[in-house]
Amino acid sequence: MDGHDEHSKPGIGDLAKDTAKDKVGVLMGMAGGRYLMRPTSGGREWEVEPEHVDFPTHSDRLRAENGARNRMTRLGL
């Protein structure tokens, strides 16, 4: 059990998982009844249906952090 209520969803600014695309990103807002998410390493937002937004697992978080770190390394930052 991860401590989240089964009816709760991540909030704006939180790390979230798009279960339809198996992608983790930052929840940026809502538009037209859909959530907007941005990759943790930056980039273009994508739209997600509310039923596909969930809390990321520990391994999802690690994968997202590693991806962001790798992108920063490639950019020389």
PDB file of N, CA, C and O in Angstrom:
ATOM      1  N   MET A   1       0.845  -1.179   0.000  1.00  0.00           N
ATOM      2  CA  MET A   1       0.000   0.000   0.000  1.00  0.00           C
ATOM      3  C   MET A   1       0.883   1.231   0.000  1.00  0.00           C
ATOM      4  O   MET A   1       1.857   1.286   0.751  1.00  0.00           O
ATOM      5  N   ASP A   2       0.564   2.231  -0.832  1.00  0.00           N
ATOM      6  CA  ASP A   2       1.427   3.396  -0.970  1.00  0.00           C
ATOM      7  C   ASP A   2       0.976   4.593  -0.151  1.00  0.00           C
ATOM      8  O   ASP A   2       1.619   5.640  -0.215  1.00  0.00           O
ATOM      9  N   GLY A   3      -0.094   4.484   0.612  1.00  0.00           N
ATOM     10  CA  GLY A   3      -0.533   5.576   1.460  1.00  0.00           C
ATOM     11  C   GLY A   3      -1.489   6.548   0.792  1.00  0.00           C
ATOM     12  O   GLY A   3      -1.954   7.495   1.426  1.00  0.00           O
ATOM     13  N   HIS A   4      -1.789   6.323  -0.491  1.00  0.00           N
ATOM     14  CA  HIS A   4      -2.707   7.205  -1.198  1.00  0.00           C
ATOM     15  C   HIS A   4      -4.113   6.637  -1.141  1.00  0.00           C
ATOM     16  O   HIS A   4      -4.314   5.431  -1.291  1.00  0.00           O
ATOM     17  N   ASP A   5      -5.079   7.509  -0.926  1.00  0.00           N
ATOM     18  CA  ASP A   5      -6.480   7.121  -0.973  1.00  0.00           C
ATOM     19  C   ASP A   5      -6.792   6.655  -2.395  1.00  0.00           C
ATOM     20  O   ASP A   5      -6.304   7.249  -3.357  1.00  0.00           O
ATOM     21  N   GLU A   6      -7.590   5.610  -2.538  1.00  0.00           N
ATOM     22  CA  GLU A   6      -7.873   5.070  -3.865  1.00  0.00           C
ATOM     23  C   GLU A   6      -8.572   6.070  -4.779  1.00  0.00           C
ATOM     24  O   GLU A   6      -8.570   5.881  -5.995  1.00  0.00           O
ATOM     25  N   HIS A   7      -9.168   7.122  -4.236  1.00  0.00           N
ATOM     26  CA  HIS A   7      -9.860   8.116  -5.055  1.00  0.00           C
ATOM     27  C   HIS A   7      -9.030   9.375  -5.260  1.00  0.00           C
ATOM     28  O   HIS A   7      -9.456  10.278  -5.980  1.00  0.00           O
ATOM     29  N   SER A   8      -7.858   9.456  -4.646  1.00  0.00           N
ATOM     30  CA  SER A   8      -7.047  10.663  -4.775  1.00  0.00           C
ATOM     31  C   SER A   8      -6.241  10.615  -6.076  1.00  0.00           C
ATOM     32  O   SER A   8      -5.964   9.552  -6.630  1.00  0.00           O
ATOM     33  N   LYS A   9      -5.887  11.793  -6.525  1.00  0.00           N
ATOM     34  CA  LYS A   9      -5.065  11.948  -7.720  1.00  0.00           C
ATOM     35  C   LYS A   9      -3.932  12.894  -7.386  1.00  0.00           C
ATOM     36  O   LYS A   9      -4.056  13.694  -6.458  1.00  0.00           O
ATOM     37  N   PRO A  10      -2.839  12.826  -8.112  1.00  0.00           N
ATOM     38  CA  PRO A  10      -1.776  13.804  -7.910  1.00  0.00           C
ATOM     39  C   PRO A  10      -2.299  15.208  -8.199  1.00  0.00           C
ATOM     40  O   PRO A  10      -3.238  15.378  -8.977  1.00  0.00           O
ATOM     41  N   GLY A  11      -1.696  16.203  -7.576  1.00  0.00           N
ATOM     42  CA  GLY A  11      -2.097  17.584  -7.787  1.00  0.00           C
ATOM     43  C   GLY A  11      -1.207  18.283  -8.796  1.00  0.00           C
ATOM     44  O   GLY A  11      -0.172  17.753  -9.199  1.00  0.00           O
ATOM     45  N   ILE A  12      -1.613  19.471  -9.199  1.00  0.00           N
ATOM     46  CA  ILE A  12      -0.829  20.270 -10.126  1.00  0.00           C
ATOM     47  C   ILE A  12       0.562  20.504  -9.526  1.00  0.00           C
ATOM     48  O   ILE A  12       0.688  20.881  -8.360  1.00  0.00           O
ATOM     49  N   GLY A  13       1.591  20.278 -10.327  1.00  0.00           N
ATOM     50  CA  GLY A  13       2.971  20.416  -9.876  1.00  0.00           C
ATOM     51  C   GLY A  13       3.571  19.121  -9.366  1.00  0.00           C
ATOM     52  O   GLY A  13       4.781  19.045  -9.150  1.00  0.00           O
ATOM     53  N   ASP A  14       2.742  18.094  -9.167  1.00  0.00           N
ATOM     54  CA  ASP A  14       3.220  16.799  -8.672  1.00  0.00           C
ATOM     55  C   ASP A  14       3.718  15.924  -9.815  1.00  0.00           C
ATOM     56  O   ASP A  14       3.332  16.095 -10.971  1.00  0.00           O
ATOM     57  N   LEU A  15       4.575  14.997  -9.461  1.00  0.00           N
ATOM     58  CA  LEU A  15       4.980  13.952 -10.378  1.00  0.00           C
ATOM     59  C   LEU A  15       3.793  13.003 -10.511  1.00  0.00           C
ATOM     60  O   LEU A  15       3.183  12.619  -9.513  1.00  0.00           O
ATOM     61  N   ALA A  16       3.471  12.629 -11.738  1.00  0.00           N
ATOM     62  CA  ALA A  16       2.318  11.759 -11.980  1.00  0.00           C
ATOM     63  C   ALA A  16       2.662  10.773 -13.087  1.00  0.00           C
ATOM     64  O   ALA A  16       3.637  10.944 -13.817  1.00  0.00           O
ATOM     65  N   LYS A  17       1.837   9.738 -13.193  1.00  0.00           N
ATOM     66  CA  LYS A  17       2.037   8.739 -14.232  1.00  0.00           C
ATOM     67  C   LYS A  17       0.842   8.719 -15.179  1.00  0.00           C
ATOM     68  O   LYS A  17      -0.310   8.689 -14.745  1.00  0.00           O
ATOM     69  N   ASP A  18       1.128   8.736 -16.456  1.00  0.00           N
ATOM     70  CA  ASP A  18       0.130   8.538 -17.499  1.00  0.00           C
ATOM     71  C   ASP A  18       0.105   7.031 -17.735  1.00  0.00           C
ATOM     72  O   ASP A  18       0.992   6.483 -18.390  1.00  0.00           O
ATOM     73  N   THR A  19      -0.915   6.368 -17.198  1.00  0.00           N
ATOM     74  CA  THR A  19      -0.959   4.905 -17.269  1.00  0.00           C
ATOM     75  C   THR A  19      -1.230   4.406 -18.684  1.00  0.00           C
ATOM     76  O   THR A  19      -0.892   3.265 -19.001  1.00  0.00           O
ATOM     77  N   ALA A  20      -1.828   5.223 -19.540  1.00  0.00           N
ATOM     78  CA  ALA A  20      -2.095   4.811 -20.922  1.00  0.00           C
ATOM     79  C   ALA A  20      -0.799   4.736 -21.731  1.00  0.00           C
ATOM     80  O   ALA A  20      -0.637   3.855 -22.575  1.00  0.00           O
ATOM     81  N   LYS A  21       0.119   5.662 -21.468  1.00  0.00           N
ATOM     82  CA  LYS A  21       1.377   5.713 -22.216  1.00  0.00           C
ATOM     83  C   LYS A  21       2.555   5.176 -21.417  1.00  0.00           C
ATOM     84  O   LYS A  21       3.667   5.078 -21.935  1.00  0.00           O
ATOM     85  N   ASP A  22       2.313   4.827 -20.147  1.00  0.00           N
ATOM     86  CA  ASP A  22       3.366   4.354 -19.249  1.00  0.00           C
ATOM     87  C   ASP A  22       4.510   5.367 -19.189  1.00  0.00           C
ATOM     88  O   ASP A  22       5.687   5.015 -19.268  1.00  0.00           O
ATOM     89  N   LYS A  23       4.113   6.661 -19.044  1.00  0.00           N
ATOM     90  CA  LYS A  23       5.082   7.748 -18.967  1.00  0.00           C
ATOM     91  C   LYS A  23       4.873   8.509 -17.667  1.00  0.00           C
ATOM     92  O   LYS A  23       3.748   8.649 -17.188  1.00  0.00           O
ATOM     93  N   VAL A  24       5.966   8.995 -17.106  1.00  0.00           N
ATOM     94  CA  VAL A  24       5.921   9.805 -15.897  1.00  0.00           C
ATOM     95  C   VAL A  24       6.256  11.237 -16.290  1.00  0.00           C
ATOM     96  O   VAL A  24       7.138  11.481 -17.112  1.00  0.00           O
ATOM     97  N   GLY A  25       5.540  12.174 -15.690  1.00  0.00           N
ATOM     98  CA  GLY A  25       5.797  13.578 -15.960  1.00  0.00           C
ATOM     99  C   GLY A  25       5.256  14.432 -14.826  1.00  0.00           C
ATOM    100  O   GLY A  25       4.768  13.924 -13.816  1.00  0.00           O
ATOM    101  N   VAL A  26       5.354  15.733 -15.015  1.00  0.00           N
ATOM    102  CA  VAL A  26       4.848  16.683 -14.040  1.00  0.00           C
ATOM    103  C   VAL A  26       3.473  17.147 -14.496  1.00  0.00           C
ATOM    104  O   VAL A  26       3.289  17.532 -15.651  1.00  0.00           O
ATOM    105  N   LEU A  27       2.514  17.107 -13.586  1.00  0.00           N
ATOM    106  CA  LEU A  27       1.161  17.550 -13.883  1.00  0.00           C
ATOM    107  C   LEU A  27       1.158  19.073 -13.935  1.00  0.00           C
ATOM    108  O   LEU A  27       1.426  19.727 -12.927  1.00  0.00           O
ATOM    109  N   MET A  28       0.859  19.644 -15.099  1.00  0.00           N
ATOM    110  CA  MET A  28       0.976  21.086 -15.314  1.00  0.00           C
ATOM    111  C   MET A  28      -0.346  21.831 -15.162  1.00  0.00           C
ATOM    112  O   MET A  28      -0.350  23.008 -14.801  1.00  0.00           O
ATOM    113  N   GLY A  29      -1.453  21.174 -15.428  1.00  0.00           N
ATOM    114  CA  GLY A  29      -2.749  21.844 -15.360  1.00  0.00           C
ATOM    115  C   GLY A  29      -3.812  21.019 -16.050  1.00  0.00           C
ATOM    116  O   GLY A  29      -3.623  19.837 -16.340  1.00  0.00           O
ATOM    117  N   MET A  30      -4.940  21.671 -16.308  1.00  0.00           N
ATOM    118  CA  MET A  30      -6.044  21.018 -17.011  1.00  0.00           C
ATOM    119  C   MET A  30      -6.507  21.916 -18.149  1.00  0.00           C
ATOM    120  O   MET A  30      -6.440  23.142 -18.058  1.00  0.00           O
ATOM    121  N   ALA A  31      -6.974  21.292 -19.214  1.00  0.00           N
ATOM    122  CA  ALA A  31      -7.551  22.017 -20.344  1.00  0.00           C
ATOM    123  C   ALA A  31      -8.570  21.107 -21.014  1.00  0.00           C
ATOM    124  O   ALA A  31      -8.253  19.981 -21.397  1.00  0.00           O
ATOM    125  N   GLY A  32      -9.779  21.596 -21.153  1.00  0.00           N
ATOM    126  CA  GLY A  32     -10.804  20.814 -21.838  1.00  0.00           C
ATOM    127  C   GLY A  32     -11.111  19.485 -21.186  1.00  0.00           C
ATOM    128  O   GLY A  32     -11.455  18.524 -21.873  1.00  0.00           O
ATOM    129  N   GLY A  33     -10.991  19.414 -19.858  1.00  0.00           N
ATOM    130  CA  GLY A  33     -11.291  18.172 -19.152  1.00  0.00           C
ATOM    131  C   GLY A  33     -10.158  17.168 -19.144  1.00  0.00           C
ATOM    132  O   GLY A  33     -10.316  16.066 -18.619  1.00  0.00           O
ATOM    133  N   ARG A  34      -9.028  17.522 -19.711  1.00  0.00           N
ATOM    134  CA  ARG A  34      -7.861  16.638 -19.725  1.00  0.00           C
ATOM    135  C   ARG A  34      -6.728  17.292 -18.938  1.00  0.00           C
ATOM    136  O   ARG A  34      -6.641  18.516 -18.837  1.00  0.00           O
ATOM    137  N   TYR A  35      -5.873  16.447 -18.389  1.00  0.00           N
ATOM    138  CA  TYR A  35      -4.684  16.943 -17.710  1.00  0.00           C
ATOM    139  C   TYR A  35      -3.592  17.212 -18.747  1.00  0.00           C
ATOM    140  O   TYR A  35      -3.529  16.568 -19.794  1.00  0.00           O
ATOM    141  N   LEU A  36      -2.746  18.170 -18.428  1.00  0.00           N
ATOM    142  CA  LEU A  36      -1.563  18.446 -19.233  1.00  0.00           C
ATOM    143  C   LEU A  36      -0.357  18.014 -18.419  1.00  0.00           C
ATOM    144  O   LEU A  36      -0.203  18.403 -17.262  1.00  0.00           O
ATOM    145  N   MET A  37       0.498  17.203 -19.037  1.00  0.00           N
ATOM    146  CA  MET A  37       1.703  16.724 -18.370  1.00  0.00           C
ATOM    147  C   MET A  37       2.923  17.101 -19.195  1.00  0.00           C
ATOM    148  O   MET A  37       2.863  17.169 -20.422  1.00  0.00           O
ATOM    149  N   ARG A  38       4.040  17.346 -18.497  1.00  0.00           N
ATOM    150  CA  ARG A  38       5.306  17.679 -19.155  1.00  0.00           C
ATOM    151  C   ARG A  38       6.350  16.664 -18.691  1.00  0.00           C
ATOM    152  O   ARG A  38       6.383  16.296 -17.516  1.00  0.00           O
ATOM    153  N   PRO A  39       7.202  16.214 -19.612  1.00  0.00           N
ATOM    154  CA  PRO A  39       8.262  15.286 -19.217  1.00  0.00           C
ATOM    155  C   PRO A  39       9.142  15.883 -18.114  1.00  0.00           C
ATOM    156  O   PRO A  39       9.352  17.095 -18.072  1.00  0.00           O
ATOM    157  N   THR A  40       9.643  15.048 -17.244  1.00  0.00           N
ATOM    158  CA  THR A  40      10.482  15.518 -16.143  1.00  0.00           C
ATOM    159  C   THR A  40      11.779  16.129 -16.643  1.00  0.00           C
ATOM    160  O   THR A  40      12.367  16.975 -15.969  1.00  0.00           O
ATOM    161  N   SER A  41      12.229  15.713 -17.808  1.00  0.00           N
ATOM    162  CA  SER A  41      13.471  16.252 -18.357  1.00  0.00           C
ATOM    163  C   SER A  41      13.217  17.451 -19.259  1.00  0.00           C
ATOM    164  O   SER A  41      14.118  17.899 -19.968  1.00  0.00           O
ATOM    165  N   GLY A  42      11.996  17.971 -19.234  1.00  0.00           N
ATOM    166  CA  GLY A  42      11.634  19.104 -20.079  1.00  0.00           C
ATOM    167  C   GLY A  42      11.079  18.619 -21.399  1.00  0.00           C
ATOM    168  O   GLY A  42      11.158  17.435 -21.726  1.00  0.00           O
ATOM    169  N   GLY A  43      10.531  19.523 -22.136  1.00  0.00           N
ATOM    170  CA  GLY A  43       9.985  19.142 -23.432  1.00  0.00           C
ATOM    171  C   GLY A  43       8.525  19.506 -23.557  1.00  0.00           C
ATOM    172  O   GLY A  43       7.984  20.277 -22.763  1.00  0.00           O
ATOM    173  N   ARG A  44       7.916  18.952 -24.540  1.00  0.00           N
ATOM    174  CA  ARG A  44       6.555  19.283 -24.916  1.00  0.00           C
ATOM    175  C   ARG A  44       5.516  18.598 -24.032  1.00  0.00           C
ATOM    176  O   ARG A  44       5.638  17.415 -23.715  1.00  0.00           O
ATOM    177  N   GLU A  45       4.502  19.353 -23.644  1.00  0.00           N
ATOM    178  CA  GLU A  45       3.402  18.794 -22.854  1.00  0.00           C
ATOM    179  C   GLU A  45       2.567  17.842 -23.707  1.00  0.00           C
ATOM    180  O   GLU A  45       2.538  17.939 -24.934  1.00  0.00           O
ATOM    181  N   TRP A  46       1.892  16.924 -23.025  1.00  0.00           N
ATOM    182  CA  TRP A  46       0.924  16.061 -23.690  1.00  0.00           C
ATOM    183  C   TRP A  46      -0.334  16.018 -22.846  1.00  0.00           C
ATOM    184  O   TRP A  46      -0.308  16.311 -21.651  1.00  0.00           O
ATOM    185  N   GLU A  47      -1.442  15.647 -23.486  1.00  0.00           N
ATOM    186  CA  GLU A  47      -2.737  15.580 -22.807  1.00  0.00           C
ATOM    187  C   GLU A  47      -3.005  14.165 -22.321  1.00  0.00           C
ATOM    188  O   GLU A  47      -2.642  13.182 -22.968  1.00  0.00           O
ATOM    189  N   VAL A  48      -3.652  14.091 -21.161  1.00  0.00           N
ATOM    190  CA  VAL A  48      -3.954  12.798 -20.549  1.00  0.00           C
ATOM    191  C   VAL A  48      -5.399  12.811 -20.050  1.00  0.00           C
ATOM    192  O   VAL A  48      -5.826  13.760 -19.391  1.00  0.00           O
ATOM    193  N   GLU A  49      -6.133  11.776 -20.360  1.00  0.00           N
ATOM    194  CA  GLU A  49      -7.490  11.627 -19.829  1.00  0.00           C
ATOM    195  C   GLU A  49      -7.393  11.421 -18.319  1.00  0.00           C
ATOM    196  O   GLU A  49      -6.493  10.724 -17.851  1.00  0.00           O
ATOM    197  N   PRO A  50      -8.305  12.017 -17.551  1.00  0.00           N
ATOM    198  CA  PRO A  50      -8.241  11.912 -16.082  1.00  0.00           C
ATOM    199  C   PRO A  50      -8.149  10.486 -15.549  1.00  0.00           C
ATOM    200  O   PRO A  50      -7.477  10.247 -14.546  1.00  0.00           O
ATOM    201  N   GLU A  51      -8.806   9.548 -16.196  1.00  0.00           N
ATOM    202  CA  GLU A  51      -8.769   8.173 -15.697  1.00  0.00           C
ATOM    203  C   GLU A  51      -7.406   7.512 -15.874  1.00  0.00           C
ATOM    204  O   GLU A  51      -7.160   6.442 -15.317  1.00  0.00           O
ATOM    205  N   HIS A  52      -6.514   8.144 -16.650  1.00  0.00           N
ATOM    206  CA  HIS A  52      -5.176   7.588 -16.874  1.00  0.00           C
ATOM    207  C   HIS A  52      -4.101   8.276 -16.040  1.00  0.00           C
ATOM    208  O   HIS A  52      -2.913   8.009 -16.219  1.00  0.00           O
ATOM    209  N   VAL A  53      -4.510   9.161 -15.130  1.00  0.00           N
ATOM    210  CA  VAL A  53      -3.547   9.839 -14.258  1.00  0.00           C
ATOM    211  C   VAL A  53      -3.515   9.130 -12.910  1.00  0.00           C
ATOM    212  O   VAL A  53      -4.552   8.922 -12.280  1.00  0.00           O
ATOM    213  N   ASP A  54      -2.315   8.762 -12.479  1.00  0.00           N
ATOM    214  CA  ASP A  54      -2.161   8.074 -11.203  1.00  0.00           C
ATOM    215  C   ASP A  54      -0.835   8.500 -10.568  1.00  0.00           C
ATOM    216  O   ASP A  54      -0.031   9.201 -11.183  1.00  0.00           O
ATOM    217  N   PHE A  55      -0.631   8.065  -9.342  1.00  0.00           N
ATOM    218  CA  PHE A  55       0.630   8.307  -8.658  1.00  0.00           C
ATOM    219  C   PHE A  55       1.682   7.358  -9.224  1.00  0.00           C
ATOM    220  O   PHE A  55       1.386   6.186  -9.458  1.00  0.00           O
ATOM    221  N   PRO A  56       2.900   7.838  -9.447  1.00  0.00           N
ATOM    222  CA  PRO A  56       3.953   6.949  -9.931  1.00  0.00           C
ATOM    223  C   PRO A  56       4.450   6.034  -8.813  1.00  0.00           C
ATOM    224  O   PRO A  56       4.422   6.394  -7.636  1.00  0.00           O
ATOM    225  N   THR A  57       4.898   4.862  -9.199  1.00  0.00           N
ATOM    226  CA  THR A  57       5.505   3.947  -8.240  1.00  0.00           C
ATOM    227  C   THR A  57       6.926   4.432  -7.940  1.00  0.00           C
ATOM    228  O   THR A  57       7.430   5.350  -8.587  1.00  0.00           O
ATOM    229  N   HIS A  58       7.549   3.814  -6.969  1.00  0.00           N
ATOM    230  CA  HIS A  58       8.930   4.162  -6.633  1.00  0.00           C
ATOM    231  C   HIS A  58       9.835   3.947  -7.849  1.00  0.00           C
ATOM    232  O   HIS A  58      10.679   4.793  -8.144  1.00  0.00           O
ATOM    233  N   SER A  59       9.671   2.843  -8.547  1.00  0.00           N
ATOM    234  CA  SER A  59      10.523   2.580  -9.718  1.00  0.00           C
ATOM    235  C   SER A  59      10.219   3.558 -10.850  1.00  0.00           C
ATOM    236  O   SER A  59      11.126   3.924 -11.597  1.00  0.00           O
ATOM    237  N   ASP A  60       8.962   3.992 -10.997  1.00  0.00           N
ATOM    238  CA  ASP A  60       8.625   5.025 -11.989  1.00  0.00           C
ATOM    239  C   ASP A  60       9.382   6.312 -11.685  1.00  0.00           C
ATOM    240  O   ASP A  60       9.921   6.957 -12.584  1.00  0.00           O
ATOM    241  N   ARG A  61       9.414   6.678 -10.395  1.00  0.00           N
ATOM    242  CA  ARG A  61      10.111   7.906  -9.979  1.00  0.00           C
ATOM    243  C   ARG A  61      11.608   7.810 -10.280  1.00  0.00           C
ATOM    244  O   ARG A  61      12.203   8.759 -10.791  1.00  0.00           O
ATOM    245  N   LEU A  62      12.207   6.678  -9.967  1.00  0.00           N
ATOM    246  CA  LEU A  62      13.632   6.493 -10.230  1.00  0.00           C
ATOM    247  C   LEU A  62      13.936   6.579 -11.717  1.00  0.00           C
ATOM    248  O   LEU A  62      14.915   7.206 -12.122  1.00  0.00           O
ATOM    249  N   ARG A  63      13.101   5.953 -12.523  1.00  0.00           N
ATOM    250  CA  ARG A  63      13.283   5.990 -13.977  1.00  0.00           C
ATOM    251  C   ARG A  63      13.201   7.427 -14.495  1.00  0.00           C
ATOM    252  O   ARG A  63      14.007   7.830 -15.334  1.00  0.00           O
ATOM    253  N   ALA A  64      12.226   8.204 -13.997  1.00  0.00           N
ATOM    254  CA  ALA A  64      12.064   9.601 -14.415  1.00  0.00           C
ATOM    255  C   ALA A  64      13.262  10.441 -13.982  1.00  0.00           C
ATOM    256  O   ALA A  64      13.754  11.262 -14.757  1.00  0.00           O
ATOM    257  N   GLU A  65      13.732  10.245 -12.756  1.00  0.00           N
ATOM    258  CA  GLU A  65      14.894  10.998 -12.268  1.00  0.00           C
ATOM    259  C   GLU A  65      16.145  10.672 -13.078  1.00  0.00           C
ATOM    260  O   GLU A  65      16.920  11.569 -13.411  1.00  0.00           O
ATOM    261  N   ASN A  66      16.342   9.412 -13.393  1.00  0.00           N
ATOM    262  CA  ASN A  66      17.501   9.013 -14.196  1.00  0.00           C
ATOM    263  C   ASN A  66      17.427   9.605 -15.597  1.00  0.00           C
ATOM    264  O   ASN A  66      18.440  10.045 -16.142  1.00  0.00           O
ATOM    265  N   GLY A  67      16.238   9.617 -16.180  1.00  0.00           N
ATOM    266  CA  GLY A  67      16.058  10.210 -17.505  1.00  0.00           C
ATOM    267  C   GLY A  67      16.386  11.693 -17.508  1.00  0.00           C
ATOM    268  O   GLY A  67      17.037  12.186 -18.430  1.00  0.00           O
ATOM    269  N   ALA A  68      15.941  12.402 -16.488  1.00  0.00           N
ATOM    270  CA  ALA A  68      16.220  13.839 -16.378  1.00  0.00           C
ATOM    271  C   ALA A  68      17.717  14.071 -16.192  1.00  0.00           C
ATOM    272  O   ALA A  68      18.287  14.976 -16.802  1.00  0.00           O
ATOM    273  N   ARG A  69      18.350  13.260 -15.355  1.00  0.00           N
ATOM    274  CA  ARG A  69      19.793  13.386 -15.125  1.00  0.00           C
ATOM    275  C   ARG A  69      20.572  13.120 -16.407  1.00  0.00           C
ATOM    276  O   ARG A  69      21.516  13.844 -16.721  1.00  0.00           O
ATOM    277  N   ASN A  70      20.183  12.093 -17.142  1.00  0.00           N
ATOM    278  CA  ASN A  70      20.859  11.759 -18.399  1.00  0.00           C
ATOM    279  C   ASN A  70      20.733  12.891 -19.412  1.00  0.00           C
ATOM    280  O   ASN A  70      21.686  13.192 -20.131  1.00  0.00           O
ATOM    281  N   ARG A  71      19.566  13.517 -19.473  1.00  0.00           N
ATOM    282  CA  ARG A  71      19.353  14.633 -20.407  1.00  0.00           C
ATOM    283  C   ARG A  71      20.255  15.802 -20.035  1.00  0.00           C
ATOM    284  O   ARG A  71      20.852  16.426 -20.912  1.00  0.00           O
ATOM    285  N   MET A  72      20.360  16.103 -18.755  1.00  0.00           N
ATOM    286  CA  MET A  72      21.223  17.203 -18.300  1.00  0.00           C
ATOM    287  C   MET A  72      22.677  16.911 -18.650  1.00  0.00           C
ATOM    288  O   MET A  72      23.411  17.820 -19.039  1.00  0.00           O
ATOM    289  N   THR A  73      23.099  15.677 -18.519  1.00  0.00           N
ATOM    290  CA  THR A  73      24.470  15.286 -18.850  1.00  0.00           C
ATOM    291  C   THR A  73      24.725  15.478 -20.348  1.00  0.00           C
ATOM    292  O   THR A  73      25.763  16.007 -20.748  1.00  0.00           O
ATOM    293  N   ARG A  74      23.770  15.043 -21.166  1.00  0.00           N
ATOM    294  CA  ARG A  74      23.929  15.200 -22.622  1.00  0.00           C
ATOM    295  C   ARG A  74      24.008  16.680 -23.000  1.00  0.00           C
ATOM    296  O   ARG A  74      24.715  17.035 -23.943  1.00  0.00           O
ATOM    297  N   LEU A  75      23.300  17.539 -22.285  1.00  0.00           N
ATOM    298  CA  LEU A  75      23.319  18.971 -22.580  1.00  0.00           C
ATOM    299  C   LEU A  75      24.534  19.672 -21.974  1.00  0.00           C
ATOM    300  O   LEU A  75      24.753  20.861 -22.204  1.00  0.00           O
ATOM    301  N   GLY A  76      25.318  18.928 -21.202  1.00  0.00           N
ATOM    302  CA  GLY A  76      26.521  19.493 -20.602  1.00  0.00           C
ATOM    303  C   GLY A  76      26.233  20.385 -19.404  1.00  0.00           C
ATOM    304  O   GLY A  76      27.013  21.286 -19.095  1.00  0.00           O
ATOM    305  N   LEU A  77      25.127  20.138 -18.736  1.00  0.00           N
ATOM    306  CA  LEU A  77      24.759  20.956 -17.565  1.00  0.00           C
ATOM    307  C   LEU A  77      25.084  20.254 -16.264  1.00  0.00           C
ATOM    308  O   LEU A  77      24.839  20.802 -15.189  1.00  0.00           O
TER     309      LEU A  77
END
